[in-house]
Amino acid sequence: MATNESISIFSSASLAVEYVDSLLPENPLQEPFKNAWNYMLNNYTKFQIATWGSLIVHEVLYFLFCLPGFLFQFIPYMKKYKIQKDKPETWENQWKCFKVLLFNHFCIQLPLICGTYYFTEYFNIPYDWETMPRWYMLLARCFGCAVIEDTWHYFLHRLLHHKRIYKHIHKIHHEFQAPFGMEAEYAHPLETLILGTGFFIGIMLLCDHVILLWAWVTIRLIETIDVHSGYDIPLNPLNLIPFYAGSRHHDFHHMNFIGNYASTFTWWDRLFGTDSQFTAYVEKMKKVEKKTE
């Protein structure tokens, strides 16, 4: 009975979203995107699209999303939004981070990306334009991937902080006490594999088109680079998402090496009380701000 009610609710919600979608004006970018997508299908093999296409999407988007935070260090006005103002970025740290990123991206992540084609073939994941899901279904599946990844990340990240494990693996990611965007994927190779597994679980369960791979990569990169940015921007649209952790939440974790283990949302930390020190810190900062007004 409960199952039938749930199906009915989801069906009604889906119909409501479809109705709203039908009222929206036609997206002017849809036709150019369709032409570009079909051009890609006609000129490249599935292996090239799944492998080299995925690599290009990841590399271009990663460093593109890192660019604003990188530029902030040269803009005096943005310094007031820097969370740890006493720990500015240095060229030495950023160069060190960049070299490790290149190793992780091409020696750890690229071999994993090479398996994408075989994954899509084994599970008959389509590439064609006609079966590409609508934007709201794509967004819903990306949200599902985010929930799954966040759950995996919370428990495995917390495990990596165990005193017997921490110094061997996760300590590398914490070399920079004040994080910056490019540091998001700065990690021990084993950590890249362990925490990165959470990214693929959602894909394995929810993927119905190759576009979801790239959409989920995009959303995940936006999120992880934002929380590692080191800046708390008031007009950041991501902060409008309910239960979104944000940069201040994760910055506290890097500052204190404890608590706030989730990657995207705050519910696991709240449920297990691993955000108690952060909550106390926020309340303390609010009192300080009131006194200075």
C-alpha positions as CSV (number, residue, x, y, z in Angstrom):
1,M,0.0,0.0,0.0
2,A,2.8,2.4,1.0
3,T,4.7,1.5,-2.2
4,N,1.7,2.3,-4.4
5,E,1.2,5.7,-2.6
6,S,4.9,6.5,-3.1
7,I,4.6,5.7,-6.8
8,S,1.5,7.8,-7.1
9,I,3.3,10.8,-5.4
10,F,6.3,10.5,-7.7
11,S,4.1,10.2,-10.7
12,S,2.2,13.3,-9.7
13,A,5.4,15.2,-9.1
14,S,6.8,14.1,-12.5
15,L,3.6,15.3,-14.2
16,A,3.7,18.6,-12.4
17,V,7.4,19.2,-13.5
18,E,6.6,18.2,-17.1
19,Y,3.7,20.7,-17.1
20,V,5.9,23.5,-15.8
21,D,8.6,22.5,-18.3
22,S,6.0,22.8,-21.1
23,L,5.3,26.4,-20.1
24,L,8.9,27.5,-20.2
25,P,10.2,29.2,-23.3
26,E,12.3,27.1,-25.7
27,N,15.9,27.1,-24.7
28,P,17.8,29.0,-27.5
29,L,20.9,26.8,-26.8
30,Q,19.1,23.5,-27.3
31,E,19.5,23.5,-31.1
32,P,23.2,24.4,-31.2
33,F,23.8,21.8,-28.4
34,K,21.9,19.2,-30.4
35,N,23.9,19.9,-33.5
36,A,27.2,19.7,-31.6
37,W,26.1,16.5,-29.9
38,N,25.2,14.8,-33.2
39,Y,28.4,16.1,-34.8
40,M,30.3,14.4,-32.0
41,L,28.4,11.1,-32.5
42,N,29.0,11.2,-36.3
43,N,32.7,11.9,-36.1
44,Y,34.0,10.1,-33.1
45,T,33.7,6.5,-31.8
46,K,32.0,5.6,-28.5
47,F,35.3,4.7,-27.1
48,Q,36.7,8.1,-28.0
49,I,33.7,9.9,-26.6
50,A,33.6,7.9,-23.3
51,T,37.3,8.0,-22.7
52,W,38.9,11.1,-24.2
53,G,35.7,13.1,-24.0
54,S,35.3,12.4,-20.3
55,L,39.0,13.3,-19.7
56,I,38.6,16.6,-21.6
57,V,35.4,17.4,-19.7
58,H,37.0,16.7,-16.3
59,E,40.3,18.6,-17.0
60,V,38.7,21.7,-18.6
61,L,36.0,22.0,-16.0
62,Y,38.3,21.4,-13.1
63,F,40.7,24.1,-13.9
64,L,38.0,26.4,-15.2
65,F,36.1,26.2,-11.9
66,C,39.4,26.7,-10.0
67,L,40.1,30.0,-11.9
68,P,37.8,32.4,-9.9
69,G,39.3,31.3,-6.6
70,F,42.8,31.6,-8.0
71,L,42.1,35.1,-9.2
72,F,40.6,36.2,-5.9
73,Q,44.1,36.2,-4.3
74,F,45.0,39.1,-6.5
75,I,41.9,41.1,-5.8
76,P,42.1,43.2,-2.6
77,Y,38.3,43.5,-2.4
78,M,37.9,39.7,-2.1
79,K,40.2,39.4,0.9
80,K,37.4,40.2,3.3
81,Y,35.7,37.0,2.2
82,K,38.7,34.9,2.8
83,I,37.9,32.6,5.7
84,Q,41.4,32.1,7.1
85,K,42.8,35.6,6.5
86,D,46.0,34.9,8.3
87,K,46.9,32.0,5.9
88,P,47.1,33.4,2.3
89,E,47.8,31.2,-0.7
90,T,51.5,30.9,-1.7
91,W,53.0,30.2,-5.1
92,E,55.0,27.3,-3.6
93,N,51.9,25.5,-2.3
94,Q,49.9,26.1,-5.5
95,W,52.8,24.7,-7.7
96,K,53.2,21.7,-5.4
97,C,49.4,21.1,-5.5
98,F,49.4,21.4,-9.3
99,K,52.1,18.8,-9.8
100,V,50.3,16.3,-7.6
101,L,47.1,17.0,-9.4
102,L,48.7,16.1,-12.8
103,F,49.9,12.8,-11.4
104,N,46.5,11.9,-9.9
105,H,44.6,13.0,-13.0
106,F,46.7,11.1,-15.5
107,C,48.1,8.2,-13.5
108,I,45.2,7.4,-11.3
109,Q,42.0,8.9,-12.7
110,L,42.7,8.3,-16.4
111,P,43.0,4.5,-16.1
112,L,39.6,4.6,-14.3
113,I,38.1,6.8,-17.0
114,C,39.3,4.3,-19.6
115,G,36.8,1.8,-18.1
116,T,33.9,4.2,-18.9
117,Y,33.4,2.9,-22.4
118,Y,33.3,-0.8,-21.2
119,F,30.8,0.3,-18.5
120,T,28.5,1.9,-21.0
121,E,28.7,-1.1,-23.4
122,Y,28.1,-3.7,-20.7
123,F,25.0,-1.9,-19.3
124,N,23.8,-0.7,-22.8
125,I,24.0,3.0,-21.8
126,P,22.8,5.0,-24.8
127,Y,24.7,7.9,-26.4
128,D,22.1,9.2,-28.9
129,W,20.3,12.5,-28.8
130,E,16.8,11.0,-29.0
131,T,17.1,9.1,-25.6
132,M,18.8,11.9,-23.8
133,P,16.8,12.6,-20.6
134,R,15.1,16.0,-20.0
135,W,16.8,18.5,-17.8
136,Y,14.7,17.8,-14.7
137,M,15.3,14.0,-14.9
138,L,19.0,14.7,-15.3
139,L,19.0,17.0,-12.3
140,A,17.0,14.5,-10.2
141,R,19.5,11.7,-11.0
142,C,22.5,14.0,-10.2
143,F,20.9,14.8,-6.9
144,G,20.6,11.1,-6.3
145,C,24.3,10.7,-7.1
146,A,25.1,13.5,-4.7
147,V,23.2,11.9,-1.8
148,I,24.9,8.6,-2.5
149,E,28.4,10.1,-2.8
150,D,27.9,12.3,0.3
151,T,26.9,9.2,2.4
152,W,29.9,7.2,1.2
153,H,32.2,10.2,1.7
154,Y,31.0,10.8,5.2
155,F,31.7,7.3,6.6
156,L,34.9,6.6,4.6
157,H,36.3,10.1,5.2
158,R,35.6,9.7,8.9
159,L,37.4,6.3,8.8
160,L,40.4,7.9,7.1
161,H,40.7,10.2,10.2
162,H,41.2,7.2,12.5
163,K,44.5,7.6,14.3
164,R,45.9,4.4,12.9
165,I,45.1,5.3,9.3
166,Y,45.3,9.1,9.1
167,K,49.0,9.6,8.9
168,H,49.4,7.0,6.1
169,I,46.8,8.3,3.7
170,H,44.6,11.3,4.5
171,K,47.3,13.4,6.0
172,I,48.5,14.5,2.6
173,H,45.1,16.2,1.8
174,H,45.5,18.1,5.1
175,E,49.0,19.5,4.3
176,F,47.2,22.8,3.5
177,Q,45.5,23.9,6.6
178,A,43.8,26.8,4.7
179,P,42.3,25.1,1.6
180,F,42.1,26.6,-1.9
181,G,40.0,25.5,-4.9
182,M,42.8,23.7,-6.8
183,E,43.5,21.6,-3.7
184,A,40.1,19.8,-4.0
185,E,41.6,16.7,-5.6
186,Y,45.1,17.0,-3.9
187,A,45.3,13.6,-2.2
188,H,47.1,10.3,-1.7
189,P,46.4,7.9,-4.6
190,L,44.7,5.5,-2.3
191,E,42.4,8.3,-1.0
192,T,41.6,9.2,-4.6
193,L,40.4,5.6,-5.1
194,I,38.7,5.1,-1.7
195,L,36.7,8.4,-1.7
196,G,36.3,8.4,-5.5
197,T,34.4,5.2,-5.3
198,G,31.4,7.1,-4.0
199,F,31.3,9.1,-7.2
200,F,30.9,5.9,-9.3
201,I,28.3,4.1,-7.1
202,G,25.6,6.6,-8.1
203,I,26.6,6.3,-11.8
204,M,26.3,2.5,-11.6
205,L,22.9,2.7,-10.0
206,L,21.3,5.6,-11.8
207,C,23.0,6.1,-15.2
208,D,20.6,5.9,-18.1
209,H,22.5,8.0,-20.7
210,V,26.2,9.0,-21.1
211,I,25.3,12.6,-20.6
212,L,24.6,11.8,-16.9
213,L,28.4,11.0,-16.5
214,W,29.3,14.5,-17.7
215,A,26.5,16.2,-15.8
216,W,27.4,14.5,-12.6
217,V,31.1,15.3,-13.1
218,T,30.2,18.9,-13.6
219,I,28.1,19.2,-10.5
220,R,30.6,17.3,-8.3
221,L,33.5,19.5,-9.4
222,I,31.5,22.7,-8.8
223,E,30.7,21.4,-5.3
224,T,34.1,20.1,-4.2
225,I,36.0,23.2,-5.6
226,D,33.5,25.5,-3.9
227,V,33.9,23.9,-0.4
228,H,37.7,24.0,-0.8
229,S,37.8,27.5,-2.2
230,G,38.7,29.1,1.2
231,Y,36.2,32.0,0.5
232,D,32.7,32.5,1.9
233,I,31.0,34.5,-0.8
234,P,27.6,35.9,0.4
235,L,25.9,35.7,-3.0
236,N,27.0,32.2,-3.7
237,P,23.9,30.5,-5.2
238,L,25.0,27.1,-3.9
239,N,24.2,28.3,-0.4
240,L,20.5,28.4,-1.4
241,I,20.5,24.6,-1.5
242,P,18.9,23.2,1.7
243,F,21.4,21.4,3.9
244,Y,24.3,22.4,1.7
245,A,27.6,22.3,3.6
246,G,29.5,25.1,1.9
247,S,33.0,26.5,2.2
248,R,32.9,27.6,5.8
249,H,31.7,24.1,6.9
250,H,34.6,22.3,5.1
251,D,37.2,25.1,5.9
252,F,36.6,24.4,9.6
253,H,37.5,20.8,9.0
254,H,40.8,21.7,7.4
255,M,41.5,24.3,10.1
256,N,40.9,21.8,13.0
257,F,41.4,18.3,11.4
258,I,38.2,17.1,13.0
259,G,34.4,17.0,12.4
260,N,32.5,18.1,9.4
261,Y,33.3,14.9,7.4
262,A,30.5,15.1,4.8
263,S,31.3,16.4,1.3
264,T,28.1,18.1,0.3
265,F,25.3,18.1,2.8
266,T,25.2,18.6,6.6
267,W,22.7,15.9,7.7
268,W,25.1,13.1,8.5
269,D,27.3,15.4,10.6
270,R,24.2,16.7,12.4
271,L,22.9,13.2,13.0
272,F,26.1,11.9,14.5
273,G,27.1,15.1,16.2
274,T,30.3,15.5,14.3
275,D,29.5,19.1,13.7
276,S,29.2,20.1,17.4
277,Q,32.6,22.0,17.5
278,F,31.7,23.8,14.2
279,T,28.3,24.8,15.6
280,A,30.0,26.2,18.8
281,Y,32.5,28.0,16.6
282,V,29.8,29.6,14.5
283,E,27.9,30.8,17.6
284,K,31.1,32.2,19.0
285,M,31.9,34.1,15.8
286,K,28.3,35.5,15.7
287,K,28.8,36.9,19.3
288,V,32.1,38.5,18.3
289,E,30.5,40.1,15.2
290,K,27.7,41.6,17.3
291,K,30.3,43.1,19.8
292,T,32.2,44.7,16.9
293,E,29.1,46.3,15.3
